[in-house]
Amino acid sequence: MQIEKTAPATRSQLSMEAPGAVGRVGVLLVNLGTPEGTSFAPMWRYLREFLSDPRVIELPRLVWYPILYGLVLTTRPQKSGRNYARIWNRERDESPLKTITRGQAESLAASLADLPGVAVEWGMRYGHPSTESAARRLIEQGCDRLLTFPLYPQYSATTTATANDQLFRALAKIRHAPAVRTVPPYFAEAVYIEALARSIERHLASLDFAPEIVLASYHGIPKTYSDKGDPYRGHCLETTRLLRERLGWEEARLMTTFQSRFGAQEWLQPYTDKTVERLAREGVRSLAVINPGFSSDCIETLDEIAVEAAELFHEAGGTNFTHIPCLNDGSDGMTVIETLVRRELAGWV
C-alpha cells in the first residue's frame, strides 16, 4: 500500500482553512502619552491617568490619593497646560509627541512595505490613541502576532514595564489573544549610539559657537526605585559611556544628568537644572544638552530643556545654550526603529 505524501500546509492555506486565522503580524509603537488639549479639563484627565499609575507613583493609594486629588490635580493642570501651550502644534491641535509618534509609525509602515502581511499602528500608554485601541486595530486587520515596541531606549519599570502592562491588560479582554513579542531596551545598541553621535555632530556643526560641555540629560526616577533594583540608572550611564567613546570625548566633555523630578523625595542625581546653574556660575559660557532617553521631542525636551534650562543657564551667567533635538522621525531615528523591528520580526516574517 502506497501512502501519498502531501506538502506541509502554508500559513496562507491554514489561514483560509481556520476561521479568523489570517496570520498577519502587527507592529505596535507605544509612547508615553499626551493630553488632548492645554486647558484645565484635558490636562486634569491626562495627569490623573498618569499619576494614578502605581508603576509611576509607588506610594500606597491611601497615602497618595489624598495628595493627588487634594493638591496636585487642583494646581498642576494649569501650570502644565501653560507649559504645553508654549510648544503645542497648533496646526494639528495636538502635542509634538503625538505628531512625531504618528510620523514614526507612518515612516515605519512605508519602510516595511517589502514585508507582506505586516501592519503598523501606534498608541499611547496614557491618553489617546490608547494602547488598547491600537492593539484592537491590529487584531481587526487579522494580526495573530504582535510585536510591541515601547519607545524607551533605557528600561525602567516606570516606562517600559507599564507600557507592557497596559498592553496585556488590553489583551486580557480578548478571548483569542495574539502571540506577543516585545522589543527589548536598546540603550547599548550600536545603531542607536551611532544615530545619537551623528545627531550631535550634525547639530554642533551647524552652530556659530562650540559648546564647552554637552549634558546628556535623562528623565529621572526616584532614587528609591533605583535602590530597589530598577536598572534605569545603569542603562543611562552606559548609553553616555558608549556615546562618549564613539565621539572620542573626555569624560568631562559629556556628562550625565537627570531631569523632571517631582515631589519632595530624592531622585537620581546629578540634577540637570542644578548642574546647568552650577556650570554657568563656574564660568562655562557655552552649553549643549541632548536627551538620549527620549525617542521623540516632547514637553520635557522642548520646554523643560530648550526653554526652562536655557533660562536658568543665561540667568546664572551663561552665554550660549542649545538643545540638540531628539532622533524623532528623521532618517537616523527611523534607521534605529526599523533595524530593531526587522531584527525582532525574525522568524515571524
Backbone torsions as a table, in degrees:
resi	resn	phi	psi	omega
1	MET	NA	126.0	-178.1
2	GLN	-98.2	126.3	179.9
3	ILE	-92.4	124.4	-179.1
4	GLU	-76.3	127.8	178.9
5	LYS	-91.2	137.5	178.0
6	THR	-120.4	149.0	179.6
7	ALA	-72.2	147.0	177.0
8	PRO	-57.6	143.1	178.9
9	ALA	-67.1	138.6	175.8
10	THR	-78.6	165.4	178.8
11	ARG	-60.6	-39.0	-179.0
12	SER	-65.0	-36.9	178.1
13	GLN	-66.9	-42.3	177.9
14	LEU	-62.6	-37.0	-179.3
15	SER	-64.0	-37.4	-179.7
16	MET	-71.7	-32.1	-176.6
17	GLU	-82.9	-30.0	-176.7
18	ALA	-102.5	114.7	-178.5
19	PRO	-56.7	130.5	176.9
20	GLY	84.2	-11.9	-176.9
21	ALA	-90.7	72.6	-175.9
22	VAL	-72.9	-33.3	173.5
23	GLY	83.1	22.6	176.1
24	ARG	-85.6	164.6	179.4
25	VAL	-116.7	129.9	178.6
26	GLY	-106.1	138.2	173.9
27	VAL	-111.5	123.5	-175.9
28	LEU	-117.3	111.5	174.3
29	LEU	-86.0	128.3	-178.0
30	VAL	-122.9	125.6	175.4
31	ASN	-116.4	178.0	-171.9
32	LEU	-62.6	-58.8	-178.8
33	GLY	146.4	177.1	-173.0
34	THR	-161.0	144.9	170.6
35	PRO	-71.3	161.7	179.9
36	GLU	-88.0	-9.4	179.1
37	GLY	-168.7	176.2	-175.7
38	THR	-101.4	-3.6	179.4
39	SER	-78.1	175.6	-171.7
40	PHE	-60.0	-48.4	-172.3
41	ALA	-61.4	-53.0	179.6
42	PRO	-66.0	-33.6	176.9
43	MET	-66.3	-40.2	178.6
44	TRP	-60.7	-45.7	-179.0
45	ARG	-63.2	-43.6	-178.8
46	TYR	-65.6	-48.4	-178.3
47	LEU	-65.6	-35.8	177.4
48	ARG	-61.2	-46.3	180.0
49	GLU	-64.1	-45.2	-177.2
50	PHE	-64.6	-50.3	-173.4
51	LEU	-82.7	-3.5	173.1
52	SER	-90.9	-6.0	-178.9
53	ASP	-72.0	118.4	-179.6
54	PRO	-66.4	-15.9	173.6
55	ARG	-74.1	-27.2	-178.5
56	VAL	-88.3	-47.9	177.5
57	ILE	-115.3	110.3	-173.4
58	GLU	-90.0	5.3	177.7
59	LEU	-68.3	149.2	173.9
60	PRO	-57.5	144.3	-177.2
61	ARG	-59.9	-35.2	179.5
62	LEU	-62.4	-27.3	178.1
63	VAL	-88.6	-44.2	-171.0
64	TRP	-79.6	-41.7	-172.8
65	TYR	-61.3	-40.2	174.8
66	PRO	-60.5	-34.5	176.5
67	ILE	-71.0	-44.4	-177.4
68	LEU	-61.9	-52.3	-175.3
69	TYR	-83.1	-25.5	-177.1
70	GLY	-88.0	-26.1	-176.4
71	LEU	-127.2	-57.6	-171.0
72	VAL	-61.9	-50.0	-174.6
73	LEU	-79.0	-3.3	173.9
74	THR	-95.2	-18.1	-177.1
75	THR	-120.0	-37.9	-172.0
76	ARG	-70.0	-34.0	179.5
77	PRO	-56.6	-38.3	179.7
78	GLN	-67.3	-46.0	179.9
79	LYS	-64.5	-47.7	180.0
80	SER	-63.3	-37.1	178.6
81	GLY	-62.1	-40.2	177.2
82	ARG	-63.9	-39.5	179.0
83	ASN	-66.2	-43.4	178.2
84	TYR	-63.5	-36.0	-178.4
85	ALA	-61.1	-29.1	-179.3
86	ARG	-70.2	-24.1	-175.6
87	ILE	-117.5	1.9	-171.8
88	TRP	-59.5	137.6	173.7
89	ASN	-79.9	94.3	-173.2
90	ARG	-73.8	-25.2	178.3
91	GLU	-64.7	-41.6	179.7
92	ARG	-98.7	-7.6	-176.0
93	ASP	54.8	57.3	179.4
94	GLU	-158.7	167.6	179.0
95	SER	-75.3	154.1	176.6
96	PRO	-57.8	-32.7	179.4
97	LEU	-60.2	-41.5	178.6
98	LYS	-68.0	-42.7	179.4
99	THR	-59.5	-46.1	-176.2
100	ILE	-70.4	-42.2	-179.3
101	THR	-63.5	-40.4	174.6
102	ARG	-59.4	-44.5	179.3
103	GLY	-61.1	-38.5	178.0
104	GLN	-63.3	-43.2	180.0
105	ALA	-65.5	-42.4	-180.0
106	GLU	-65.8	-41.0	178.6
107	SER	-66.5	-40.1	179.0
108	LEU	-64.9	-43.0	178.8
109	ALA	-58.6	-41.4	179.5
110	ALA	-65.8	-39.6	-177.1
111	SER	-74.1	-20.9	179.3
112	LEU	-97.4	14.8	-177.9
113	ALA	-61.6	-21.2	179.5
114	ASP	-78.5	-6.8	-180.0
115	LEU	-104.4	100.8	-178.0
116	PRO	-65.5	142.8	176.1
117	GLY	83.2	12.3	178.2
118	VAL	-109.1	127.7	178.1
119	ALA	-117.2	148.2	-178.0
120	VAL	-123.8	133.3	173.9
121	GLU	-136.2	168.5	178.4
122	TRP	-139.0	148.8	-179.7
123	GLY	-152.4	173.9	-177.5
124	MET	-120.3	145.7	174.1
125	ARG	-67.2	-38.7	178.8
126	TYR	-125.4	134.6	179.2
127	GLY	89.9	-158.7	-173.5
128	HIS	-123.5	148.5	-4.7
129	PRO	-70.2	138.1	-174.7
130	SER	-72.8	160.2	174.8
131	THR	-58.8	-41.6	-178.5
132	GLU	-63.2	-45.2	-178.7
133	SER	-64.3	-37.9	179.3
134	ALA	-66.9	-42.5	178.7
135	ALA	-63.4	-41.1	179.4
136	ARG	-64.8	-36.4	178.0
137	ARG	-62.2	-39.7	179.0
138	LEU	-67.7	-42.1	179.5
139	ILE	-64.9	-39.3	177.9
140	GLU	-64.2	-23.4	176.8
141	GLN	-85.1	3.9	176.8
142	GLY	93.6	18.1	-178.7
143	CYS	-82.1	120.1	175.8
144	ASP	-104.7	3.9	174.0
145	ARG	-138.5	136.8	179.9
146	LEU	-123.4	132.4	169.0
147	LEU	-107.6	111.6	179.7
148	THR	-98.4	138.4	-174.7
149	PHE	-125.8	91.1	172.0
150	PRO	-67.7	122.1	-170.3
151	LEU	-82.8	53.8	178.1
152	TYR	-124.6	113.3	-178.9
153	PRO	-60.4	-42.0	-178.4
154	GLN	-100.8	135.1	-178.1
155	TYR	-77.1	137.6	167.1
156	SER	-147.6	148.0	175.0
157	ALA	-62.0	-26.4	-178.0
158	THR	-77.0	-11.9	-177.9
159	THR	-127.1	-74.9	-177.1
160	THR	-58.2	-48.5	-175.2
161	ALA	-64.4	-43.6	-177.9
162	THR	-70.7	-29.1	174.7
163	ALA	-64.5	-43.0	178.1
164	ASN	-68.0	-40.4	176.3
165	ASP	-54.1	-46.2	-175.6
166	GLN	-64.4	-38.7	177.7
167	LEU	-62.8	-46.1	-177.4
168	PHE	-70.6	-28.9	172.1
169	ARG	-63.0	-39.5	178.4
170	ALA	-66.5	-43.5	-178.3
171	LEU	-69.2	-23.2	178.5
172	ALA	-64.8	-17.5	179.4
173	LYS	-88.5	-5.5	-174.0
174	ILE	-108.3	125.0	-176.8
175	ARG	-65.3	-47.0	-179.5
176	HIS	-102.3	77.7	-175.6
177	ALA	-77.5	145.7	179.5
178	PRO	-77.0	162.6	169.7
179	ALA	-70.5	149.4	-173.1
180	VAL	-132.8	136.3	167.7
181	ARG	-122.4	153.9	178.2
182	THR	-125.3	131.6	174.3
183	VAL	-66.8	125.5	-177.9
184	PRO	-74.0	166.9	176.9
185	PRO	-54.8	144.1	-174.3
186	TYR	-122.6	30.0	-175.6
187	PHE	-61.7	-22.5	-177.9
188	ALA	-118.3	8.2	-179.1
189	GLU	-66.7	135.6	-177.1
190	ALA	-59.2	-39.0	-178.0
191	VAL	-65.9	-33.2	179.2
192	TYR	-73.6	-44.9	178.6
193	ILE	-62.5	-41.1	179.3
194	GLU	-64.3	-41.1	179.5
195	ALA	-63.9	-42.5	177.5
196	LEU	-62.0	-45.8	-178.6
197	ALA	-61.4	-43.5	179.6
198	ARG	-63.9	-38.3	179.7
199	SER	-66.2	-37.7	177.2
200	ILE	-66.2	-48.9	-177.7
201	GLU	-61.1	-43.0	-179.1
202	ARG	-66.1	-42.4	-178.4
203	HIS	-67.8	-45.9	-178.4
204	LEU	-63.8	-33.5	179.3
205	ALA	-67.9	-20.0	-178.3
206	SER	-87.3	-7.9	-175.2
207	LEU	-87.4	158.1	173.9
208	ASP	-99.7	16.3	173.5
209	PHE	-145.4	162.1	-178.7
210	ALA	-112.0	112.0	178.5
211	PRO	-59.3	132.6	177.2
212	GLU	-72.4	-33.4	-178.6
213	ILE	-138.5	145.8	172.3
214	VAL	-118.3	128.1	175.2
215	LEU	-95.8	130.2	169.1
216	ALA	-95.4	100.3	-173.3
217	SER	-100.1	120.5	-179.6
218	TYR	-110.0	152.5	174.2
219	HIS	-63.1	135.5	-179.2
220	GLY	-83.6	168.2	168.9
221	ILE	-137.2	157.0	176.8
222	PRO	-56.3	140.4	-178.3
223	LYS	-58.9	-33.4	179.9
224	THR	-62.3	-33.6	178.5
225	TYR	-64.2	-42.5	178.0
226	SER	-65.4	-41.4	179.7
227	ASP	-62.6	-29.5	-179.5
228	LYS	-81.3	-6.4	175.5
229	GLY	122.1	1.4	175.5
230	ASP	-63.3	125.9	-174.6
231	PRO	-80.7	4.2	-169.9
232	TYR	-55.5	-48.6	-176.8
233	ARG	-58.3	-45.1	179.3
234	GLY	-63.3	-37.7	177.8
235	HIS	-63.6	-42.1	179.6
236	CYS	-63.7	-46.2	-179.3
237	LEU	-62.3	-36.4	179.4
238	GLU	-70.1	-39.4	175.1
239	THR	-57.5	-48.0	-179.7
240	THR	-62.9	-41.7	-179.5
241	ARG	-61.4	-46.5	-179.4
242	LEU	-66.9	-36.5	178.3
243	LEU	-67.3	-42.8	177.5
244	ARG	-61.5	-41.3	179.0
245	GLU	-63.8	-43.4	179.2
246	ARG	-64.6	-37.9	-179.1
247	LEU	-78.9	-17.5	-177.7
248	GLY	73.6	32.9	-177.6
249	TRP	-100.6	156.9	172.3
250	GLU	-75.1	161.3	-177.4
251	GLU	-59.8	-36.2	-177.5
252	ALA	-71.6	-15.7	-178.4
253	ARG	-81.6	-31.3	-179.4
254	LEU	-127.8	110.3	-173.6
255	MET	-112.7	147.8	176.0
256	THR	-95.8	131.7	174.0
257	THR	-137.7	168.9	-178.2
258	PHE	-130.5	137.8	-173.3
259	GLN	-120.8	-179.1	168.6
260	SER	65.9	32.7	179.2
261	ARG	-70.1	153.6	-173.7
262	PHE	-140.7	131.2	179.2
263	GLY	87.8	-173.5	-172.1
264	ALA	-93.6	-15.3	-176.0
265	GLN	-74.1	162.6	-179.9
266	GLU	-73.8	135.7	175.7
267	TRP	-112.3	176.6	178.8
268	LEU	-58.1	138.7	-179.9
269	GLN	-121.5	162.3	4.3
270	PRO	-75.6	147.8	179.6
271	TYR	-75.9	139.3	-178.9
272	THR	-61.9	-49.3	-175.1
273	ASP	-63.0	-42.2	179.6
274	LYS	-66.5	-35.9	179.6
275	THR	-68.8	-41.7	178.0
276	VAL	-58.4	-46.6	178.8
277	GLU	-64.1	-44.0	-177.9
278	ARG	-63.3	-44.1	-178.7
279	LEU	-61.8	-42.0	179.2
280	ALA	-62.6	-43.3	-178.9
281	ARG	-68.4	-24.9	178.6
282	GLU	-85.5	-1.2	174.2
283	GLY	109.7	0.1	176.0
284	VAL	-70.5	124.7	-176.0
285	ARG	-105.1	-19.2	-179.0
286	SER	-132.3	124.5	-173.1
287	LEU	-137.4	142.0	174.1
288	ALA	-124.4	148.3	177.8
289	VAL	-130.8	132.6	174.4
290	ILE	-121.3	152.1	-178.6
291	ASN	-118.0	82.0	-174.8
292	PRO	-69.0	-13.8	-178.9
293	GLY	-87.8	-2.2	-178.9
294	PHE	-113.3	126.1	177.0
295	SER	-80.3	-18.2	-178.5
296	SER	-138.0	144.5	173.3
297	ASP	-66.4	143.6	-172.1
298	CYS	-157.4	-168.2	-177.3
299	ILE	-58.7	-36.2	-177.9
300	GLU	-71.7	-23.8	-179.9
301	THR	-100.6	-47.5	-174.6
302	LEU	-74.7	-28.1	-179.5
303	ASP	-109.6	-55.7	-175.8
304	GLU	-61.8	-37.3	179.9
305	ILE	-95.7	-59.4	-173.1
306	ALA	-63.5	-26.0	-179.9
307	VAL	-107.7	-61.9	-172.2
308	GLU	-69.4	-45.8	179.5
309	ALA	-65.3	-36.6	177.1
310	ALA	-61.9	-41.9	178.5
311	GLU	-63.2	-42.9	178.6
312	LEU	-60.0	-43.5	-178.3
313	PHE	-63.1	-46.9	-179.2
314	HIS	-66.9	-40.5	-179.9
315	GLU	-65.6	-28.0	179.9
316	ALA	-88.9	2.8	175.4
317	GLY	113.0	-1.9	178.9
318	GLY	-73.7	159.7	-176.9
319	THR	-110.5	-55.5	-174.0
320	ASN	-114.1	125.7	179.1
321	PHE	-132.2	138.4	176.4
322	THR	-143.1	141.9	173.9
323	HIS	-102.8	127.2	178.2
324	ILE	-87.3	119.0	-175.4
325	PRO	-59.1	156.4	173.8
326	CYS	-68.5	171.2	-178.5
327	LEU	-67.9	-31.7	173.7
328	ASN	52.7	-141.6	179.7
329	ASP	-105.1	24.9	174.3
330	GLY	-73.7	175.5	-173.8
331	SER	-61.6	-41.8	179.9
332	ASP	-66.7	-43.9	179.3
333	GLY	-63.7	-39.9	-179.6
334	MET	-72.1	-28.7	174.2
335	THR	-62.3	-40.5	177.5
336	VAL	-60.9	-53.2	-176.3
337	ILE	-61.7	-47.5	-178.3
338	GLU	-63.3	-42.7	-179.3
339	THR	-59.4	-46.1	-178.3
340	LEU	-69.9	-38.3	179.1
341	VAL	-65.1	-46.6	179.9
342	ARG	-61.0	-39.3	178.7
343	ARG	-63.9	-44.5	-176.0
344	GLU	-75.9	-17.5	176.1
345	LEU	-81.7	-6.8	-177.0
346	ALA	-56.0	132.0	-178.2
347	GLY	91.7	-17.8	176.9
348	TRP	-101.7	-26.7	179.3
349	VAL	-132.2	NA	NA
